[in-house]
Amino acid sequence: MELQELLKWRYATKAMNGQKVDKEKVERILEAIRFAPSSNGVQPYELIVVTNPELRAKLRPVCNNQSVVTDSSHLVVFAAWENITEEHINNVLNDVLDERGNYPGVDDFRAYLLQTYRSQSTDQNFIHAARQAYIGLGFGLLAGANEGVDTTPMEGFDPAAVDEVLGLREKGLKSVLMMAIGYRDVEKDWLVNMKKVRRPNASFITELY
């Protein structure tokens, strides 16, 4: 399908049928998220891919009992760094150097990043990290559609409870959103045959000439 058709085909699937998505398809979706844009290339969030049935059963009650938590093939939790530390920045820049080798300006860039994130509070850094995760989510949703796979973006959950179930705080992470990956249940999903509705261009787009 063309891009516009993919955008119209995909929707926030409300019920999934439990069918497993091929490993290769999931890997390509996750790779699309990994290659999503990120401010300064820092990528201050991580993906927790949950397939363990017991863990997902524990997560469902703290996710507004959304059925896709347990009925999807894979549940991806986007977990932002609680803070963006000097260690994080140095690890990112060391990865860059491993791939590109030393290049002019890299030391100045490192100093700029360290000063930028040091000058912000922990809360400011976390908010920034969480916003970056949303960019990754967008790429994941589109990649899923490209694979013919359904996805459900989710904010409706108790982050503190999710963090406890998955042991995220011990890793310096906090959950910010989720994406279920699977296949729509055409018998149970009330939204499956509904026409997609979006605001018209006239009220959504303003062009300044």
C-alpha positions in Angstrom: 0.0 0.0 0.0 1.0 3.6 -0.5 1.8 5.7 2.5 -1.6 7.5 2.5 -3.4 4.2 2.3 -1.3 2.8 5.2 -2.3 5.8 7.3 -6.0 5.2 6.6 -5.7 1.5 7.2 -4.1 1.6 10.6 -6.1 2.6 13.7 -5.8 2.2 17.5 -6.9 -1.4 17.6 -9.2 -2.1 20.6 -9.2 -5.9 20.5 -6.6 -8.3 19.3 -7.0 -12.0 18.5 -3.9 -13.4 20.2 -2.2 -14.4 17.0 1.6 -14.2 17.1 3.4 -11.7 14.8 6.4 -13.1 13.0 9.7 -12.4 14.8 11.1 -10.7 11.6 8.2 -8.3 11.5 8.6 -7.3 15.1 12.3 -6.8 14.7 11.7 -4.5 11.7 9.1 -2.5 13.8 11.6 -2.2 16.7 14.4 -1.2 14.3 12.2 1.6 12.9 11.8 2.9 16.4 15.5 2.7 17.0 16.2 4.8 13.9 13.6 7.4 14.8 14.8 11.0 15.1 16.0 12.1 18.5 17.3 15.4 19.8 21.1 15.5 19.5 20.9 11.7 18.7 20.8 11.0 22.5 17.8 8.6 22.4 17.0 9.0 26.1 14.6 6.1 26.3 14.5 2.4 26.1 12.1 -0.3 24.9 10.9 -3.1 27.1 9.3 -5.8 25.0 7.0 -7.9 27.1 5.8 -11.3 25.9 5.8 -13.2 29.3 2.1 -14.1 30.0 2.5 -13.7 33.8 3.9 -10.3 33.6 1.3 -9.2 31.1 -1.4 -10.5 33.4 0.0 -8.4 36.2 0.1 -5.3 34.0 -3.4 -5.5 32.7 -5.2 -4.4 35.9 -2.9 -1.3 36.1 -3.5 -0.5 32.4 -7.3 0.1 32.8 -7.9 -3.5 32.0 -7.2 -3.0 28.4 -7.5 -6.4 26.7 -4.7 -5.7 24.2 -2.2 -5.9 27.1 -2.7 -9.6 27.3 -4.2 -10.4 23.9 -1.6 -8.8 21.7 1.5 -10.6 20.4 4.0 -8.2 21.9 3.7 -5.4 24.3 6.3 -2.6 24.0 6.8 -0.3 26.9 8.6 3.0 26.2 10.6 3.8 29.3 12.3 7.2 29.5 15.5 7.8 31.4 14.6 9.3 34.8 17.5 11.7 34.3 20.0 12.4 31.5 23.4 12.0 33.2 27.0 12.5 32.3 27.4 8.7 32.0 24.5 8.6 29.5 26.0 11.3 27.4 29.5 9.8 27.4 28.1 6.4 26.5 26.2 7.9 23.5 29.3 9.8 22.3 31.5 6.8 22.7 29.1 4.8 20.5 29.3 7.6 17.9 33.1 7.5 18.0 33.1 3.7 17.6 31.0 4.0 14.4 32.5 7.2 12.9 35.9 7.4 14.4 37.2 10.7 15.8 36.1 13.8 13.9 36.5 17.5 14.2 34.2 19.1 16.7 33.2 16.0 18.6 34.8 17.2 21.8 32.9 20.5 21.6 29.7 18.6 21.0 30.3 16.4 24.0 30.9 19.6 26.1 27.8 21.2 24.7 25.6 18.1 25.6 27.0 17.8 29.1 26.5 21.5 29.8 22.9 21.4 28.4 21.7 18.5 30.5 23.6 19.5 33.6 21.9 22.9 33.5 18.4 21.3 33.6 16.7 19.7 36.6 16.0 16.0 36.7 12.4 16.7 36.1 13.2 18.8 33.0 15.4 16.0 31.6 12.8 13.4 32.2 10.1 15.4 30.4 12.5 15.9 27.5 13.2 12.2 27.4 9.5 11.3 27.5 8.8 13.6 24.5 11.5 11.9 22.5 9.8 8.5 23.2 6.7 9.8 21.5 8.7 10.4 18.3 9.7 6.8 18.4 6.1 5.7 19.0 5.0 7.4 15.8 7.7 5.6 13.8 6.6 2.3 15.4 2.9 2.8 14.5 3.8 3.5 10.9 6.2 0.6 10.7 3.6 -1.7 12.0 1.2 -0.6 9.3 3.9 -1.2 6.7 4.2 -4.8 8.0 0.4 -5.3 7.8 0.4 -5.5 11.6 -2.0 -3.8 14.0 -0.8 -1.6 16.8 -2.4 0.2 19.8 -0.7 3.2 21.4 -1.5 3.5 25.1 -1.2 6.2 27.7 -4.0 4.9 29.9 -2.0 3.1 32.6 -0.6 3.7 36.1 3.1 4.5 35.4 4.3 3.9 39.0 2.5 0.5 39.1 3.9 -0.5 35.7 7.4 0.5 36.8 7.1 -1.7 39.9 5.9 -4.7 37.9 8.8 -4.4 35.5 11.4 -3.2 37.9 12.1 -0.1 35.9 13.0 2.4 38.7 16.0 0.2 39.7 17.3 0.8 36.2 16.8 4.5 36.2 13.7 4.3 33.9 10.1 5.4 34.1 7.3 4.1 31.8 5.7 6.8 29.6 3.7 5.0 27.0 3.0 1.6 25.5 2.4 0.0 22.1 0.7 -3.3 21.6 1.6 -5.3 18.5 -0.7 -7.9 17.1 -3.7 -8.6 14.8 -7.2 -7.1 15.1 -10.0 -9.3 16.3 -12.7 -8.5 13.8 -15.4 -10.1 15.9 -14.7 -8.2 19.1 -13.3 -4.9 18.0 -16.1 -2.4 17.8 -13.9 0.1 15.9 -12.7 -2.3 13.2 -15.3 -1.2 10.6 -15.6 2.4 11.6 -14.6 5.0 9.0 -11.5 6.9 10.2 -12.4 10.5 11.0 -9.9 13.4 11.2 -10.4 17.2 11.4 -10.6 18.8 8.0 -7.6 20.7 6.6 -9.5 24.0 7.0 -9.5 23.7 10.8 -6.3 21.8 11.2 -3.8 23.5 8.9 -3.0 27.2 8.9 -0.7 28.4 6.0 1.1 31.7 6.4 2.3 33.1 3.1 
